[in-house]
Amino acid sequence: MDNKNNVKIFLLVIGILVLGLIGTVLLRSKEVPAGPGKYDAFATCLKDKGATFYGAFWCPHCQAQKRAFGSSAHLLPYVECSTADGGGQLQVCIDKGIKSYPTWILADGTRIPDDSPDGAGVKLETLASATSCTLPQ
């Protein structure tokens, strides 16, 4: 009887540890980075100047564009163009004539397609120059 109780206690402790680990992972995955991101002011300036980033969730260049902004990516003036199944384009992007991703459209209608040689999205320097937003060093 003692051996069975020890096994039950051991399994209970292991179960509690596993649940604790799962809970910790879930909580950490939803954490917002502490403090402002390096590109917060730049991303906010782009939005304030009327620049809009059109992309698709399945587009690797769009993901690279977001990664270039790091923790500031959530501030980007982003418009999702893809239907949920990835097989079509949403009407807002059809109406804007978006043909490739990523595409930035400025307030004056100027279009800036992906200009990086490695397909990493529009260069931040290009966006800064086109909008007069200050790019942090």
N, C-alpha and C positions, 0 to 999 in steps of 0.2 A: 504494500500500500504506500509506503514511503517513496519508493521509486516512481510510482505513477504520479504522485503529487509533485515530485520534483520536476518531472517531464512537463506536467501541466503548467507549473509556474514558469519554467524555462520558455515554453512556447508562448505564454502570455507576455512575458517580458520582451521576447523577440517581436511579437506582434505589435506591441506598444512602440517599440523602437522603429519598426518599419513605418507605422502610421505617422510617427513624429517626423521621420525623414521625408516622407511624401508631403506632409503638411509644410515643412520648411521649404522644400523645392517649389511648391505651388506659390507660397507667399513671396519668395525671392523673385520668381519669374514675373510678378506683377509690380515689383518695386519701380518707382520712378527715380532716376538718378538724382542724387542730392546736388543742389545748387544749379546754377545756370550752365547750359552747355556752351561750348566754345563758339558755336555759330548761331546762338539764339538771336542776337541783335541783327545779324545778317539775314537770317530766315524771316524775321519779323519785318525788316526793311523791304525785302523782296515782296512780301505780301502787301505791305503798305503802299508800295509803288505800283501795285496792280499786276505784278508778274504772276503767272499761273503755270504750274507744272502738271502736264498731262501724261499719264502713264497707265500701265497695266500691272496687276499683281503678279502675273506670270513672266514679266519682262525682266531678264537679268540685268540689262542696262539701267532700268528704273530702280532696281534694288541697289545697284552700285551707286546710283545718284543719291539715294536716301542714305546709304552708308557714308558717303562723302560728308554729309551733314552731321554724322554721329548722333549724339543724344538730342540734337536740335531738330532732327528730322520730323518730329511730331508737329513742329511749328510751320512746316512748309505749306504753301498754298497749293495743295495737291488735289487733282481731280482724277478719280479712277475712271478709266475708259472701257474696261473689259466687262462683259457680262459675267455673271457668277460662274458659268461653265467654261469660261475662257474661249468660247467659240464665236463671239460676236463683239460688237462695239456698242456702247451706250449712246443714246441719242444726243446727249450733250456734246460728245466728242465728234459725232457725225456732223452735227451742226457747225462745229468749229473747224471741220475739215482736217482733223488730225489723221495723218497717214503713217506716222512712225513714232516710236516711243524711245526715250522720252522726248517730248517736245515742250518747250516753254513758250508761252505767248505773253508778250509785254502789253502794258496798258494801251500803247499806240498801235497794237496789232502786229508788231514785229514778231516773227517766229524764229526761235533758236532751237534747231535740232541738235541731237547728240553730236558733239564736236571733238570728243576725246579719241585719240588714236587707238585706245585699248577698249573702247566700248563702255567706259565707266560713267557715261552721262555727259551732260554739259559741264564744261570746266567751270569751277567756281569763279575763276578770274574773268571768264567771259560774262557770267551773270553780273558780277560786280561792275564791270566796264559798261555793260548795256543799261544798267539801272542806276548807276552812281551810288550804289550801296557799298559801304566800307567792308572789305573782307578782312577779318582778323588775321594777324600774323601768327 
